Amino acid sequence: MPSLCLFLSILIRVFLGLSYMTAFVSVSSVLLLIICKGRDKAMFSCFLAILLMAYSCCYLAAYRGHETPDIGRNLSFECKIHSVEKTLDGVSRIRAYSSEFGFLEFKSVEGFEPVAGEWISCEGYFFEPDVPRDPGQFDYKSYLARKGVEHAFKPDFLSTVKPASILNRFLDLIEERSFDLRCEIIDMYGEYGPLASSVFLGDSSLIEDSERALFKRNGCAHILAVSGTHFAGFLALLTYFLDKGRKNNRKRALYVIFCVILASLTGWSSSVTRSCVMCSSSYCSKDPLSGLCTACIVMMVADPYCAVSYGFLMTSCASMAIIYLTPLINLRLKPYLGKKMTTVIAPVTASQIGMMPFISLTSQRFGVIPALVQITTSFIASSACSFFVPSAILAKCFLPVFIFPSEAMLVLLMKFIRIADKFYAGFSLGNFTGAVVILLAITILCDPSVIAKKLKKPLLLLLLVSLCFSVADKISSPNATAVFIDVGQGDSCLIMAAGKTVLIDGGTYDAGKDNVLPVLEYHDIRHIDVTIATHWDSDHLGGLIYLYQQGITGKIYTSFVKSEPKQLQVMDEYLEGFDVTDVFESMNEGDIISLDDNCTLQVIYPSSDEVSDGENEDSLVIRLICYGTTMLFTGDLGIESEDKLLDRYDIGNVDILKAGHHGSEFSTGNRLLDEISPDICIISAGVGNQYGHPSEKTLGRLRKHDTEVISTQDYGAITIDIYADRYTISGFLIGHGKYVDVVYN
């Protein structure tokens, strides 16, 4: 019962945004009232009091007596290492506890080999963890909070103060041997080694960004971490032999020992540990549900923060779904697929249904095709895991050729996911609708005499109402959308209309990975139709090069396409082996990009005759006219070049101006503002940037022309929704993952 309350509370927290305390108290009260049915108020009161007391104690214990460190200041303190997780790329992640600052999680420094249980002296500085400034961006601050870490720490120097115990050093020695063995096994897989390390070991440190993104956008990111499904695959052959005859203590002991050996081989990462405990508890308990509850209790006692881990919740929900849904699926599919096939498919299908709410948080897509893709990939991955243990043992002891069965399944997995990526399509649901669907599924799984009869009809009504709102929202969706992505000190704008996409600039190379790509994934964009670099500066072009390397863009259009020193330097650094004309194509004054009859982009500067080097003054100037709303993009064009443009071109009034050169005093001059009279000016600049952008002189000119300024520094990503008769502007609300209206016209 407490576990169920906790699960429901966290789901409500995730989907509805309520505090954990509010959700926990609400769910506990409702469920206990339903179960007790008013017959035993004393029992209800005592049980609720115990739950609240336990919750309060955990909350106070987590935050009691911890100091707030001076951010950015060099500090020295001691802490005890709780655990060390070493990945195949050679990085060791340390989880430690300091009496001053609480839980810490950081990477080890070069030359220091951490051992769990030892006391170490840390010298370094604390910094504020990154918060999302763009849709779909990784929330590092929330990630640390779910692990009980309040502040991010970067060590400069680490040294041992008190060595670990003999037992801990012995376990560390075993881990070192296991790590060497893992490296040798993964090397046998050749080019599929990174995928093998992710699927079999839960270590995705070696996998390419493009492959990681491929799995994520198809709702299969969980395949790249060892889960209960993977672990069950590892144990498939053992389970097959142990299930013959009556289960006894000897078989249970053998099963647990094999789980421990397997977990040691795969590195005891958090996902592996979770799966090991779940499988061991389930097999040794009298019934699966008791085993699941035992595993949850053991894991929460060992680490209370695991209860708010998505991996823990996914595994728990998948296990519950297997327990309750597998018999129902067996019953319905057996007449069509036969007993043997149904026995294989039913658990995989049930686990996918259980994980669906959390998969939707990464892929944001529901539907028949997403469900089939996710079920099939899980089945292939589980089959690959079944071959992994015998293949690895035979290949290590005899010939490497024995690795073939598991490698073949990995090849099949990659081919399937790449084919599925071409046809993957689904629909998105709002958080409220998702929460209602989850609660409705839970009521169906529960005893109908207790909960389902009371809650099923209200939940069905809520689901109908929420779907009506979703349909209405879809009908009233904008004709076009422009997203000014917050790439820090750089520029990037994504334009979407009539099912087509245009990306103007992409920030730096790192911003392409950390900022632009998450926005594309958030909007389920797999390929950019037209990619434009206003000029060759790295804070405009770098991100586009990253996307090109990932196969997300085709040729990049820009004003200057010649093999000059700057262009050759870019090619040598990022695109070695390519010629400039292989990747870039010329775009100049007079070129027009039509997204539909009412939405076009016109290049109005420079002409092909006046470009010289691809620097700031060669920036493409683009006018977007979309359903009566006009935007102007000027790249990093200076005031002198603005005057040259205005001497020969009548731009007319503009609704929204993208400020030139991040608001520099040498761009966005008075003459340009006089000519176009913009209502809104969007400025893309990094917080606290070294150039002082936007300049106070530029802001003064904009104020003088009654132009409202909206900056990515203040609002993160800025989204403009264009309708037939109006447009709305909204900024990304930092830290909450929602939008907040800034302007409405």
C-alpha positions in Angstrom: 0.0 0.0 0.0 2.7 2.6 0.9 4.5 1.7 -2.4 1.4 2.2 -4.4 0.8 5.6 -2.7 4.4 6.6 -3.5 4.1 5.5 -7.2 0.9 7.4 -7.7 2.3 10.5 -5.9 5.3 10.6 -8.2 3.2 10.1 -11.3 1.0 13.0 -10.3 4.1 15.1 -9.5 5.6 14.3 -13.0 2.4 14.9 -15.0 0.5 17.5 -13.0 3.3 19.4 -11.3 2.0 19.2 -7.8 4.4 19.0 -4.9 5.4 15.6 -3.7 3.8 16.3 -0.2 0.5 17.4 -1.7 0.3 14.5 -4.1 1.4 11.9 -1.5 -1.2 13.1 1.1 -3.9 13.3 -1.4 -3.4 9.8 -2.9 -2.9 8.2 0.5 -6.1 9.7 1.8 -8.2 8.7 -1.2 -7.0 5.1 -1.4 -7.2 4.5 2.4 -10.7 6.0 2.5 -11.8 3.7 -0.4 -10.2 0.6 1.2 -11.4 1.2 4.7 -14.8 2.3 3.5 -15.3 4.3 6.7 -15.5 1.1 8.8 -12.2 1.5 10.7 -11.4 5.2 11.1 -8.9 4.5 13.8 -6.9 2.2 11.5 -7.1 4.9 8.7 -5.9 7.7 11.0 -3.0 5.7 12.5 -1.8 4.4 9.1 -2.0 7.9 7.6 -0.1 9.4 10.6 2.7 6.8 10.2 3.0 7.6 6.4 3.2 11.3 7.1 5.7 10.9 9.9 7.9 8.7 7.7 7.6 11.1 4.8 8.5 14.1 7.1 11.5 12.3 8.6 12.9 11.5 5.1 12.3 15.1 4.0 14.0 16.6 7.1 16.9 14.1 7.0 17.6 15.1 3.5 18.0 18.8 4.1 19.0 19.1 7.8 22.3 20.9 8.6 23.6 21.3 5.1 25.4 24.5 4.3 25.0 26.5 1.1 28.4 26.7 -0.5 29.9 29.8 -2.0 29.2 29.3 -5.8 32.4 29.7 -7.8 34.7 30.0 -4.9 37.5 27.5 -4.3 36.8 25.3 -1.3 38.4 22.4 0.5 36.5 19.8 2.5 36.3 16.1 3.3 33.7 13.5 2.2 33.2 9.8 2.2 32.7 7.9 -1.1 29.5 5.9 -1.2 29.9 4.4 -4.7 32.0 4.6 -7.8 30.7 3.9 -11.3 33.4 3.5 -14.0 32.3 3.6 -17.6 34.0 2.1 -20.6 35.2 5.6 -21.8 37.5 5.6 -18.7 35.5 8.1 -16.7 34.8 7.4 -13.0 31.7 9.0 -11.4 31.9 9.4 -7.7 28.8 9.6 -5.4 29.9 10.9 -2.0 28.5 12.4 1.2 29.8 15.4 3.0 28.5 16.4 6.5 28.7 20.1 5.3 27.1 19.9 1.8 25.2 16.6 1.8 25.3 14.3 -1.2 27.7 15.1 -4.1 28.1 13.5 -7.5 31.1 14.4 -9.6 33.7 13.0 -12.0 37.1 11.9 -10.7 40.2 13.8 -11.7 42.9 12.3 -13.8 45.4 10.2 -11.9 43.1 9.5 -8.9 41.5 6.1 -8.6 38.5 6.3 -6.2 37.5 3.4 -4.0 34.1 3.1 -2.4 34.2 3.5 1.4 37.3 5.7 1.6 37.5 9.3 2.9 38.8 11.8 0.5 39.9 15.5 0.6 38.3 17.5 -2.2 39.5 20.8 -3.6 37.4 22.5 -6.2 34.4 24.8 -6.6 30.6 24.5 -6.6 28.5 25.8 -9.5 24.8 26.1 -10.2 23.7 23.1 -12.3 22.3 23.9 -15.8 18.5 24.4 -16.0 16.7 24.0 -19.3 16.4 27.1 -21.4 14.9 25.3 -24.5 12.1 22.9 -25.0 13.3 19.3 -24.7 16.6 20.2 -23.2 18.1 18.0 -20.5 17.3 19.3 -17.0 20.6 18.7 -15.1 19.4 20.4 -12.0 16.3 18.2 -11.7 18.5 15.1 -12.5 20.8 16.0 -9.5 17.8 16.8 -7.3 16.3 13.3 -7.9 19.6 11.9 -6.5 19.6 14.2 -3.5 22.3 16.4 -4.8 21.6 20.1 -4.2 24.7 21.7 -5.8 27.0 20.6 -8.7 30.7 20.2 -7.8 33.8 20.4 -10.0 36.9 19.0 -8.3 40.4 20.3 -9.2 42.3 17.9 -6.8 41.4 14.8 -4.9 43.4 12.9 -2.3 42.8 10.0 0.1 42.5 10.9 3.8 41.5 7.6 5.2 41.7 4.4 3.1 38.7 2.1 2.6 38.2 -1.0 4.6 39.8 -4.4 3.6 36.4 -5.6 2.3 35.9 -2.5 0.2 39.4 -2.8 -1.3 38.8 -6.5 -2.1 35.5 -5.6 -3.8 37.3 -2.8 -5.7 39.9 -5.4 -6.9 37.0 -7.6 -8.1 35.5 -4.7 -9.9 38.8 -3.9 -11.6 39.0 -7.4 -12.9 35.4 -7.3 -14.0 36.0 -4.0 -15.8 38.9 -5.5 -17.7 36.8 -8.5 -18.7 34.0 -6.2 -19.9 36.4 -4.3 -22.1 37.7 -7.6 -23.6 34.1 -8.8 -24.3 33.0 -5.6 -25.8 36.1 -5.5 -28.1 34.9 -8.8 -29.6 31.8 -7.0 -31.1 34.0 -4.7 -33.2 31.9 -1.8 -34.7 28.9 -2.9 -32.7 30.9 -2.7 -29.4 29.3 0.7 -28.4 25.8 -0.7 -28.9 26.7 -4.0 -27.1 28.0 -2.0 -24.1 24.7 -0.1 -23.9 22.3 -3.0 -24.4 24.2 -5.6 -22.4 26.0 -3.6 -19.8 23.9 -0.5 -19.5 26.9 1.7 -20.3 26.1 4.1 -23.1 29.3 6.2 -22.8 30.7 4.8 -26.1 27.6 5.1 -28.3 27.5 7.8 -30.9 25.2 10.8 -30.5 23.4 10.0 -33.8 22.5 6.4 -32.5 21.5 7.7 -29.1 19.2 10.3 -30.8 17.8 7.5 -33.1 16.7 5.4 -30.2 15.3 8.4 -28.3 13.1 9.8 -31.1 11.7 6.3 -31.6 10.7 6.0 -28.0 13.4 3.3 -27.3 15.9 5.1 -25.2 15.3 2.6 -22.4 16.8 -0.1 -24.6 20.2 1.5 -24.1 20.1 0.8 -20.3 19.9 -2.5 -18.6 16.3 -3.0 -17.4 14.4 -5.9 -15.9 13.5 -7.1 -19.4 17.2 -7.2 -20.3 18.1 -9.0 -17.1 15.3 -11.5 -17.6 16.8 -12.2 -21.0 20.3 -12.8 -19.4 18.7 -15.3 -17.1 16.4 -16.9 -19.6 18.4 -20.2 -20.0 18.9 -20.5 -16.3 15.3 -19.9 -15.5 14.3 -22.5 -18.2 16.3 -25.2 -16.4 15.5 -24.2 -12.8 11.7 -24.1 -13.5 11.8 -27.8 -14.1 10.5 -29.4 -11.0 9.7 -27.8 -7.7 11.3 -24.6 -6.6 13.5 -25.1 -3.5 16.1 -23.1 -1.5 19.0 -24.6 -3.4 17.5 -23.3 -6.7 16.8 -19.9 -5.1 20.4 -19.7 -3.9 21.8 -20.6 -7.3 19.6 -18.0 -9.0 20.7 -15.3 -6.6 24.4 -16.2 -7.0 24.0 -16.1 -10.7 22.3 -12.7 -10.5 25.2 -11.4 -8.4 27.8 -12.8 -10.8 26.0 -11.3 -13.8 25.6 -7.9 -12.1 29.3 -7.9 -11.3 30.1 -8.7 -14.9 27.9 -5.9 -16.1 29.3 -3.3 -13.7 26.8 -2.8 -10.9 25.5 0.4 -12.5 22.3 1.8 -11.0 20.1 0.2 -13.7 22.0 -3.2 -13.3 21.7 -3.1 -9.5 18.0 -2.3 -9.7 17.3 -5.1 -12.1 19.4 -7.6 -10.1 17.4 -6.9 -6.9 14.1 -7.0 -8.7 14.8 -10.3 -10.4 16.3 -11.9 -7.3 13.4 -10.8 -5.1 10.7 -11.9 -7.6 12.2 -15.4 -8.0 12.8 -16.0 -4.3 9.4 -14.8 -3.1 6.3 -16.9 -2.8 4.5 -14.7 -5.4 5.7 -12.0 -7.9 3.9 -9.1 -6.2 5.6 -9.9 -2.9 8.9 -10.1 -4.7 8.3 -6.7 -6.3 7.4 -5.1 -3.0 10.4 -6.6 -1.3 12.7 -5.3 -4.0 11.2 -1.8 -3.7 11.7 -1.8 0.0 15.3 -3.0 -0.2 16.2 -0.4 -2.8 14.5 2.5 -1.0 16.2 1.6 2.3 19.6 1.4 0.5 18.9 4.7 -1.4 15.7 6.6 -0.6 16.3 8.9 -3.6 15.8 5.9 -6.0 12.1 6.3 -5.5 12.1 9.5 -7.7 14.3 7.9 -10.4 12.7 7.4 -13.7 14.5 4.1 -14.1 13.2 2.8 -10.8 9.7 3.9 -11.7 9.9 2.4 -15.2 11.1 -0.9 -13.9 8.5 -1.0 -11.1 5.6 -0.1 -13.4 6.8 -2.6 -16.0 7.0 -5.4 -13.3 3.5 -4.5 -12.1 2.2 -4.6 -15.7 3.8 -8.0 -16.3 2.2 -9.4 -13.1 -1.3 -8.2 -13.9 -1.4 -8.0 -17.7 0.5 -11.0 -18.8 -2.3 -13.5 -18.0 -4.9 -11.3 -19.8 -2.7 -10.9 -22.9 -2.0 -14.7 -22.9 -5.7 -15.3 -22.8 -6.5 -13.1 -25.7 -3.6 -14.0 -28.0 -3.3 -17.7 -27.4 -6.1 -18.6 -29.9 -4.3 -16.6 -32.7 -0.6 -17.2 -32.0 -0.5 -20.5 -30.1 0.8 -21.2 -26.6 4.6 -21.0 -27.2 4.5 -17.7 -29.2 2.1 -16.1 -26.8 4.3 -17.1 -23.8 7.2 -15.2 -25.4 5.3 -12.1 -26.6 2.9 -11.5 -23.6 5.5 -10.5 -21.0 7.3 -8.1 -23.4 4.0 -6.5 -24.5 2.9 -6.1 -20.9 6.2 -4.5 -19.8 6.0 -2.0 -22.7 2.4 -1.1 -21.6 3.7 -0.5 -18.1 6.6 1.7 -19.3 4.5 3.7 -21.8 3.9 6.7 -19.6 7.7 7.2 -19.1 8.6 6.4 -22.7 6.2 9.2 -23.7 8.3 11.6 -21.6 11.2 11.1 -23.9 9.5 10.5 -27.3 6.2 12.5 -26.6 4.4 10.2 -29.0 1.6 7.7 -28.7 -0.1 5.5 -31.3 -0.1 2.1 -32.9 3.2 2.5 -34.8 5.1 3.7 -31.7 3.7 0.9 -29.6 4.7 -1.7 -32.2 8.2 -0.3 -32.6 8.8 -0.2 -28.9 7.4 -3.8 -28.3 9.5 -5.2 -31.2 12.7 -3.5 -30.2 12.2 -4.7 -26.6 11.7 -8.2 -27.9 14.8 -8.1 -30.1 16.9 -6.6 -27.2 15.6 -9.3 -24.8 16.5 -12.0 -27.3 20.0 -10.5 -27.8 20.4 -10.6 -24.0 19.4 -14.3 -23.9 22.4 -15.1 -26.3 24.8 -12.7 -24.6 25.9 -14.8 -21.6 26.5 -18.1 -23.4 28.0 -16.2 -26.4 30.4 -14.3 -24.2 31.5 -17.3 -22.2 32.1 -19.5 -25.3 33.9 -16.6 -27.2 36.2 -15.9 -24.3 37.0 -19.5 -23.6 37.2 -20.9 -27.1 36.8 -18.8 -30.3 35.6 -15.2 -30.9 33.2 -16.6 -33.6 30.8 -17.7 -30.8 29.9 -14.1 -30.3 28.0 -14.2 -33.5 24.4 -15.0 -32.2 24.3 -12.0 -29.9 26.0 -9.8 -32.5 23.5 -10.9 -35.1 20.6 -9.8 -32.8 22.3 -6.4 -32.4 22.6 -6.0 -36.2 18.9 -6.9 -36.5 18.1 -4.3 -33.8 19.9 -1.5 -35.6 18.4 -2.4 -39.0 14.9 -2.5 -37.5 15.2 0.8 -35.7 16.6 2.5 -38.8 13.8 1.2 -40.9 11.2 2.1 -38.3 12.6 5.6 -38.1 11.4 6.2 -41.6 7.8 5.3 -40.9 7.6 6.3 -37.2 4.5 8.5 -36.6 2.3 9.1 -33.6 0.4 11.7 -31.7 1.2 13.7 -28.6 -0.9 13.9 -25.4 -0.9 16.7 -22.8 0.3 16.0 -19.3 -3.2 16.0 -17.9 -4.5 13.5 -20.4 -1.5 11.3 -19.9 -2.1 11.3 -16.1 -5.8 10.4 -16.6 -4.8 7.5 -18.9 -2.3 6.2 -16.3 -4.8 6.4 -13.4 -7.5 4.7 -15.6 -5.1 1.9 -16.4 -4.4 1.4 -12.7 -8.1 1.2 -11.8 -8.6 -1.4 -14.5 -5.7 -3.5 -13.0 -7.0 -3.2 -9.4 -9.6 -5.3 -7.7 -12.9 -4.0 -9.3 -14.8 -4.5 -6.1 -12.6 -1.9 -4.3 -11.4 0.9 -6.6 -12.5 0.3 -10.1 -16.2 0.6 -9.5 -15.8 3.9 -7.7 -13.2 5.6 -10.0 -13.7 4.1 -13.5 -16.6 6.2 -14.6 -15.2 9.6 -13.3 -11.9 8.8 -14.9 -13.5 7.9 -18.2 -15.4 11.2 -18.1 -12.2 13.1 -17.3 -10.5 11.3 -20.2 -13.3 12.3 -22.6 -13.1 15.9 -21.5 -9.3 16.1 -21.7 -9.4 14.5 -25.2 -12.0 17.1 -26.3 -9.7 19.9 -25.1 -6.8 18.2 -26.9 -8.8 18.1 -30.2 -9.8 21.7 -29.8 -6.2 22.7 -29.2 -5.2 20.8 -32.3 -7.8 22.5 -34.4 -6.8 26.0 -33.1 -3.0 25.3 -33.7 -1.0 28.1 -35.4 -0.4 28.2 -39.2 3.3 28.6 -38.6 5.7 28.7 -35.7 9.2 30.3 -35.3 11.4 29.3 -32.4 14.3 31.5 -31.5 16.4 28.8 -29.8 18.5 29.9 -26.8 22.0 28.8 -27.9 23.8 31.2 -25.5 26.1 33.6 -27.4 24.9 32.8 -30.9 21.9 32.7 -33.2 19.4 30.0 -34.2 15.8 30.1 -35.4 13.6 27.2 -36.4 10.7 28.0 -38.7 7.8 25.4 -39.1 4.9 25.8 -41.5 2.8 23.5 -43.7 4.8 20.5 -42.5 8.1 22.0 -43.7 11.0 23.2 -41.7 13.7 25.9 -42.1 16.6 26.4 -39.7 18.4 29.7 -39.9 21.8 29.4 -38.0 22.6 26.8 -35.3 24.8 28.5 -32.7 28.1 26.9 -31.8 29.0 23.3 -32.4 28.2 22.3 -28.8 25.0 24.3 -28.9 23.9 22.2 -31.9 24.1 19.1 -29.7 22.9 20.6 -26.4 20.3 23.1 -27.5 19.2 22.8 -31.2 18.9 19.0 -31.3 16.7 18.7 -28.2 14.3 21.3 -29.8 14.2 19.3 -33.0 13.4 16.2 -31.0 10.8 18.0 -28.9 9.0 18.9 -32.1 9.6 15.5 -33.6 11.6 16.8 -36.5 13.8 14.2 -38.0 15.2 16.1 -41.0 15.5 19.8 -41.8 14.1 20.7 -45.2 16.2 23.9 -45.7 19.3 24.8 -43.6 20.7 28.3 -43.8 23.9 29.8 -42.3 23.8 33.6 -42.5 27.6 33.6 -42.5 30.7 31.6 -41.5 31.1 32.7 -37.8 31.3 29.7 -35.5 28.4 30.9 -33.3 26.1 30.7 -36.3 27.5 27.8 -38.3 28.9 25.4 -35.7 25.6 23.9 -34.7 24.6 23.4 -38.3 27.8 21.4 -38.9 27.0 19.1 -36.0 23.4 18.5 -37.4 24.9 17.8 -40.8 27.3 15.2 -39.3 24.2 13.5 -37.7 22.4 13.4 -41.0 19.6 15.7 -39.9 20.3 18.4 -42.5 21.1 18.3 -46.2 23.4 20.9 -47.8 23.8 24.2 -45.9 23.0 27.4 -47.8 25.1 30.4 -47.3 26.2 33.6 -49.1 29.9 32.7 -49.7 30.9 29.3 -51.0 34.6 29.3 -51.9 37.7 27.5 -50.6 39.3 30.5 -48.8 41.4 30.1 -45.6 38.5 30.5 -43.1 36.4 28.0 -45.0 39.2 25.5 -45.4 39.9 25.8 -41.7 36.3 24.9 -40.9 36.4 21.9 -43.3 39.7 20.6 -41.8 38.4 20.9 -38.2 34.9 19.5 -38.6 34.4 18.0 -42.1 37.7 16.5 -43.1 37.7 14.8 -46.4 34.9 17.0 -47.8 35.2 19.9 -50.2 33.4 23.2 -49.4 30.9 22.6 -52.3 30.1 19.1 -51.0 28.5 20.5 -47.9 27.6 24.2 -48.8 25.6 25.7 -51.6 25.3 29.4 -52.5 22.3 31.5 -51.6 22.1 35.2 -52.4 19.8 38.1 -53.1 16.7 37.2 -55.1 16.4 33.6 -53.9 13.0 32.7 -52.5 12.0 29.7 -50.3 8.3 29.0 -50.3 6.8 26.9 -47.5 3.3 27.3 -48.7 1.2 30.0 -50.6 1.1 32.2 -47.6 4.6 31.7 -46.1 7.8 32.6 -48.0 11.3 33.6 -47.1 13.0 36.1 -49.4 16.7 36.7 -49.5 17.2 40.5 -50.0 21.0 40.8 -49.3 23.8 40.4 -50.4 24.1 39.9 -54.1 26.5 37.2 -55.4 28.8 40.0 -56.8 29.4 41.7 -53.5 30.3 38.8 -51.1 34.0 38.7 -50.3 34.9 36.4 -47.4 31.8 35.1 -45.6 32.3 37.3 -42.5 29.8 39.6 -40.8 29.2 42.0 -43.6 28.4 39.1 -46.0 25.5 38.0 -43.7 22.4 36.9 -45.5 19.4 39.2 -44.8 16.1 37.3 -45.0 12.6 38.6 -44.9 9.9 36.1 -43.8 6.3 37.0 -44.8 3.9 34.5 -43.2 0.1 34.9 -43.1 0.4 38.7 -42.8 3.2 38.7 -40.2 6.7 39.9 -41.3 10.0 39.1 -39.8 13.5 40.3 -40.7 16.7 38.4 -40.0 20.0 40.3 -40.5 22.6 37.9 -39.2 25.6 39.9 -37.9 25.3 42.7 -40.5 26.8 46.0 -39.4 25.3 49.5 -39.7 27.2 50.4 -42.9 26.0 47.3 -44.7 22.4 48.0 -43.4 22.7 51.4 -45.2 23.9 49.7 -48.4 20.8 47.4 -48.2 18.4 50.3 -47.6 19.9 52.3 -50.5 18.6 49.8 -53.0 15.8 48.0 -51.3 12.5 49.1 -49.8 11.9 46.6 -47.0 8.7 48.1 -45.7 7.3 47.7 -42.2 8.3 44.7 -40.2 6.5 43.2 -37.2 9.4 41.4 -35.7 13.1 42.2 -36.1 15.8 39.7 -35.2 18.5 42.1 -33.9 21.8 42.1 -35.8 25.0 40.8 -34.1 23.3 39.9 -30.8 22.4 43.5 -30.0 25.9 44.9 -30.7 26.2 48.7 -30.8 27.5 48.4 -34.4 24.2 46.8 -35.7 20.5 47.7 -35.8 21.1 51.3 -36.6 18.6 54.2 -36.5 18.1 54.3 -40.3 17.1 50.6 -40.3 14.7 51.2 -37.4 13.2 54.3 -39.1 12.6 52.3 -42.3 11.0 49.1 -40.9 9.4 50.4 -37.6 9.4 47.0 -35.9 6.9 46.3 -33.1 9.1 43.6 -31.5 12.9 43.0 -31.5 14.3 39.6 -30.6 17.8 39.6 -29.2 19.8 36.3 -29.0 22.7 36.7 -26.6 24.3 34.6 -23.8 23.7 35.4 -20.2 26.7 37.4 -18.8 28.6 37.2 -22.1 32.0 38.8 -22.4 31.0 41.2 -25.1 28.3 43.0 -23.1 25.6 42.2 -25.6 23.1 43.7 -26.0 24.7 47.1 -26.0 23.0 49.9 -24.0 23.3 52.1 -27.2 21.3 49.5 -29.2 18.7 49.2 -26.5 18.4 53.0 -26.4 17.8 53.1 -30.1 15.1 50.5 -29.8 13.4 52.3 -26.9 13.5 55.6 -29.0 11.5 53.8 -31.7 9.0 52.3 -29.3 10.2 48.8 -30.1 9.6 46.2 -27.4 12.7 44.1 -26.7 12.5 40.4 -25.9 15.8 38.6 -25.2 16.8 35.0 -24.8 18.8 36.1 -21.8 15.6 36.8 -20.0 13.2 34.2 -21.4 15.2 31.4 -22.8 13.8 30.1 -26.1 11.3 32.5 -27.6 8.4 31.0 -29.6 6.3 32.9 -32.0 3.0 31.3 -33.1 1.6 32.9 -36.3 -2.2 32.7 -37.0 -4.2 34.2 -39.9 -5.0 37.4 -38.0 -2.5 37.6 -35.2 0.7 36.3 -33.7 1.6 35.4 -30.1 5.0 35.4 -28.5 6.0 33.3 -25.5 9.2 32.7 -23.6 10.4 29.4 -22.1 9.9 29.5 -18.4 13.2 28.4 -16.9 13.1 25.6 -14.4 9.4 24.5 -15.0 9.4 23.2 -18.5 6.3 25.3 -19.5 5.6 28.4 -21.5 4.7 31.8 -20.1 3.1 34.4 -22.3 5.2 37.5 -22.8 3.4 39.4 -25.6 0.1 39.0 -27.4 -0.7 41.0 -30.6 
